[in-house]
Amino acid sequence: MTASQHSQQQPVMLITGGSRGIGAATARLAAQRGYRVVINYLSRRDAAEQLVSEIEQEGGSAVAIQADASAEDGIQALFEAVDQHFGRLDVLVNNAGIVDQVSRVEELSYERVERMMRINVVGPFICAREAVKRMSTRFGGHGGAIVNVSSAAAHRGGANQYVDYAASKGAIDTFSEGLAKEVAADGIRVNTVRPGVIRTDIHASGGLPDKPESSAASIPLGRAGEAEEIANAIVWLASSEASFATGAVLDVDGGV
Ligand code: NAP
């Protein structure tokens, strides 16, 4: 087998929001496990390209693709780019997501709730649609796996912080449950990881840069998690080691 034939057999993982945080840790680990990795990002081209260089320096294969994973045209362009680069897709990690400033429900604007749902819910739905079209044995694909990144907030509710965020992740949990049943016979497994508080930039973007430290006392394991600890769960659920897991929700949250 030539080197090029060998690389064409390597599985391809697409990670939305792969430039930083949990998505970037997942990209690094997946590349170490032999995936060719597609790192989608919105605006931080520097971070995405730096990650591609790191992966390539370690002998892995990765490409960075800018696209708004909450917009239908952006998602379509993203999947078409994957088709062009690799001609196959084995794993979708629906990871891109946002929080917003701490607010009570009576303070929320329509625009904020609409944006939260568009990025955290509508985007993952449409990404999954495009992945299913490519992976499903129903359409001539060879199967695959989808891992959705939810949050412990989905079962805790986010009161006095961001109920809209928590509700968006609750929607992801239900989406995963239904999609898992819908596509199980088509060779696609769909699972969910629910991280607790993880040390990434997302907290600063929501105005709580110290949340990992300030939450530690309320977490049974006594600390926030690291992005790599979520990446381990995502990559495991995507792998054949999890071949009998579908519709599963894996809480990786230090025990909250
Ligand atoms: P993060 O550090 O803020 O990184 C967010 C990533 O998403 C970045 O790569 C960003 O791209 C990308 N992104 C945001 N909006 C996008 C869009 N519209 N299209 C494409 N990419 C977009 O976040 P994180 O903490 O790693 O969180 C990742 C996921 O885990 C999210 O779904 C989050 O809700 C979930 N989660 C996180 C925690 C936590 O404590 N960190 C806990 C529970 C769940 P740019 O670099 O281009 O901006």
Residues whose N, C-alpha, C, O or C-beta is under 5 A from the ligand:
A	BS01	NAP	T16 G17 G18 S19 R20 G21 I22 G23 N40 Y41 L42 S43 R44 A67 D68 A69 S70 N95 A96 G97 I98 V149 S150 S151 A152 P195 G196 V197 I198 T200 D201 I202
